[in-house]
Amino acid sequence: MSLFSPDAQRYQRIPYRRSGRSGLQLPSISLGLWRHFGNDSPLATMREIVRTAFDLGITHFDLANNYGPPPGSAETHFGQILQDDLRAYRDELVISTKAGFPMWPGPYGDFGSKKHLVASLNQSLRRLGVDYVDIFYHHRPDPATALEETMGALDAVVRQGKALYVGISNYDAATAIKAAQILRQLGQRMVIHQPAYSLLNRWIERDLLAAADQEGFGVIAYSPLARGVLTNPELDRIGARSDGEDPPAARLRELADLAHRRGQTVSQLALTWVLRDPRVTSALIGVSAAEQLRENIQAVDAPALSQDELDRLDRIFPVRDHP
Ligand SMILES: NC(=O)c1ccc[n+]([C@@H]2O[C@H](COP(=O)([O-])OP(=O)(O)OC[C@H]3O[C@@H](n4cnc5c(N)ncnc54)[C@H](OP(=O)(O)O)[C@@H]3O)[C@@H](O)[C@H]2O)c1
């Protein structure tokens, strides 16, 4: 029996944003389980992170078939925590998983065929111990499979009741528009796109955000802290360095200066910035400790960025092409 009793105030903590023009709302900060949920991390730490997230109103947990190590273990661990602590709250959770990166040997263990997507989702459901996931993603474009087949597979898993909503990840804007249109013809909505987006990677501002607006899908920004670069510990690391100042270090120092003036930490400012655009539904972060989550969540309490602050950030981190 679980001893977990979630915070009764959890829905007063953070805002929820609608994913495009769908009916689905997501917390403005979501938790990803790519790292720190494999066999190399203690289950007690994972449990504390997941419980803290739920207590803070983070209803959305993002996984993929291959998260680990080894691949699959993050789903198994999350499934265990779900069973122990959150079983009674399944309907308060949005659980996502994905398929499309290498998962098992042979031609059916990877990419975007219907064979791969359906088999992989069946495996994910078993590891998670659930009847359905809330969002199922195609994880990356497959240049060798017709988009009609991949989108047809997403449509099929919704009709089979194995996923409520579907999305795509790492697709360029033109292909994302085609994917959304194919799904629409099948009577399905593409609810969300999951691209990388941070001050250090602003590619979605070129055309993907406009595509999201046009087609009505939401955008959940992954690695908004650039995998841990846009944080105070990184600033401390460069501060301790004795070699000369390089451009990335100088930019991080400028960011830290602005964060300090605003009374924020570097990660909080990085998240406030990602969430400044209403077309971004959620910032999808990772954490190695519950304390990081408590720090990051305060990003949603900060005052909006002024035009001066936005201009300054544009100067430090200009929009660049997709790396
Ligand atoms: N669709 C895709 O292809 C794709 C690709 C990548 C990620 N994702 C998703 O996005 C999620 C997040 O990705 P990410 O881990 O790269 O995100 P991130 O939020 O950019 O970076 C997370 C890392 O930042 C550090 N961090 C976070 N908060 C901190 C704080 N307050 N103080 C100090 N350090 C802090 C931690 O590093 P330490 O571990 O060093 O403490 C943490 O592991 C993944 O879990 C996954 O769900 C999707």
PDBQT file of the ligand as one rigid body, heavy atoms in Angstrom, charges set to zero:
ROOT
HETATM    1  N1  LIG A 401      12.060  14.053 -28.376  1.00  0.00    +0.000 N 
HETATM    2  C1  LIG A 401      13.364  13.997 -28.259  1.00  0.00    +0.000 C 
HETATM    3  O1  LIG A 401      14.097  13.631 -29.190  1.00  0.00    +0.000 OA
HETATM    4  C2  LIG A 401      13.973  14.379 -26.938  1.00  0.00    +0.000 A 
HETATM    5  C3  LIG A 401      15.360  14.592 -26.823  1.00  0.00    +0.000 A 
HETATM    6  C4  LIG A 401      15.874  14.990 -25.582  1.00  0.00    +0.000 A 
HETATM    7  C5  LIG A 401      15.014  15.151 -24.505  1.00  0.00    +0.000 A 
HETATM    8  N2  LIG A 401      13.677  14.909 -24.655  1.00  0.00    +0.000 N 
HETATM    9  C6  LIG A 401      12.735  15.021 -23.518  1.00  0.00    +0.000 C 
HETATM   10  O2  LIG A 401      13.002  16.217 -22.806  1.00  0.00    +0.000 OA
HETATM   11  C7  LIG A 401      13.280  15.911 -21.447  1.00  0.00    +0.000 C 
HETATM   12  C8  LIG A 401      14.241  16.912 -20.886  1.00  0.00    +0.000 C 
HETATM   13  O3  LIG A 401      15.464  16.863 -21.608  1.00  0.00    +0.000 OA
HETATM   14  P1  LIG A 401      16.812  17.321 -20.929  1.00  0.00    +0.000 P 
HETATM   15  O4  LIG A 401      17.141  16.435 -19.779  1.00  0.00    +0.000 OA
HETATM   16  O5  LIG A 401      17.813  17.514 -22.007  1.00  0.00    +0.000 OA
HETATM   17  O6  LIG A 401      16.296  18.762 -20.364  1.00  0.00    +0.000 OA
HETATM   18  P2  LIG A 401      16.938  20.035 -19.729  1.00  0.00    +0.000 P 
HETATM   19  O7  LIG A 401      15.867  20.506 -18.798  1.00  0.00    +0.000 OA
HETATM   20  O8  LIG A 401      17.432  20.945 -20.785  1.00  0.00    +0.000 OA
HETATM   21  O9  LIG A 401      18.209  19.535 -18.894  1.00  0.00    +0.000 OA
HETATM   22  C9  LIG A 401      18.045  18.746 -17.751  1.00  0.00    +0.000 C 
HETATM   23  C10 LIG A 401      19.290  18.754 -16.902  1.00  0.00    +0.000 C 
HETATM   24  O10 LIG A 401      19.550  20.073 -16.449  1.00  0.00    +0.000 OA
HETATM   25  C11 LIG A 401      20.068  20.030 -15.142  1.00  0.00    +0.000 C 
HETATM   26  N3  LIG A 401      19.176  20.825 -14.274  1.00  0.00    +0.000 N 
HETATM   27  C12 LIG A 401      17.823  20.945 -14.324  1.00  0.00    +0.000 A 
HETATM   28  N4  LIG A 401      17.398  21.795 -13.385  1.00  0.00    +0.000 NA
HETATM   29  C13 LIG A 401      18.487  22.212 -12.712  1.00  0.00    +0.000 A 
HETATM   30  C14 LIG A 401      18.686  23.105 -11.638  1.00  0.00    +0.000 A 
HETATM   31  N5  LIG A 401      17.673  23.739 -11.064  1.00  0.00    +0.000 N 
HETATM   32  N6  LIG A 401      19.956  23.293 -11.204  1.00  0.00    +0.000 NA
HETATM   33  C15 LIG A 401      20.985  22.659 -11.786  1.00  0.00    +0.000 A 
HETATM   34  N7  LIG A 401      20.883  21.813 -12.826  1.00  0.00    +0.000 NA
HETATM   35  C16 LIG A 401      19.629  21.596 -13.284  1.00  0.00    +0.000 A 
HETATM   36  C17 LIG A 401      20.107  18.590 -14.695  1.00  0.00    +0.000 C 
HETATM   37  O11 LIG A 401      21.436  18.155 -14.943  1.00  0.00    +0.000 OA
HETATM   38  P3  LIG A 401      22.167  17.066 -14.012  1.00  0.00    +0.000 P 
HETATM   39  O12 LIG A 401      21.625  15.777 -14.471  1.00  0.00    +0.000 OA
HETATM   40  O13 LIG A 401      23.611  17.269 -14.368  1.00  0.00    +0.000 OA
HETATM   41  O14 LIG A 401      21.836  17.400 -12.593  1.00  0.00    +0.000 OA
HETATM   42  C18 LIG A 401      19.133  17.931 -15.645  1.00  0.00    +0.000 C 
HETATM   43  O15 LIG A 401      19.417  16.579 -15.894  1.00  0.00    +0.000 OA
HETATM   44  C19 LIG A 401      13.792  14.471 -21.485  1.00  0.00    +0.000 C 
HETATM   45  O16 LIG A 401      13.678  13.823 -20.241  1.00  0.00    +0.000 OA
HETATM   46  C20 LIG A 401      12.874  13.884 -22.521  1.00  0.00    +0.000 C 
HETATM   47  O17 LIG A 401      11.604  13.603 -21.941  1.00  0.00    +0.000 OA
HETATM   48  C21 LIG A 401      13.149  14.545 -25.842  1.00  0.00    +0.000 A 
ENDROOT
TORSDOF 0
